[in-house]
Amino acid sequence: MKLISFFSKFTFICNISFVLFMIFNKIEAKKAIVGGRDTVVAIPFFKDLIIVLGISAIFINFVMCAVYLFIIIGKRFFLLPKWLPIINFIFLIVEFYFFFLT
């Protein structure tokens, strides 16, 4: 159960990174293009890490919500704050909307 608790918290951190990724996406969309199409723009390490975690959040969150579902179906008891699975599921819905419907 400690492993599920760890991955639940890691999923929450990925979801926060997804929110920051959306903010960076909106900021970058408003900037004017400086170079041509073949220009590579350097991204600082912290921003790069947030982008990777933000994009991978949908996969990690989907797996974690499936684990929550199996735990609920199996009627197993786990010690997690009740808000954490609910927030992760809400983030999953927002991520599906952002990546697949917009």
Secondary structure as GFF3:
##gff-version 3
##sequence-region A 1 102
A	DSSP	alpha_helix	2	30	.	.	.	ID=ss1
A	DSSP	alpha_helix	45	73	.	.	.	ID=ss2
A	DSSP	alpha_helix	83	96	.	.	.	ID=ss3
A	DSSP	pi_helix	97	101	.	.	.	ID=ss4
###
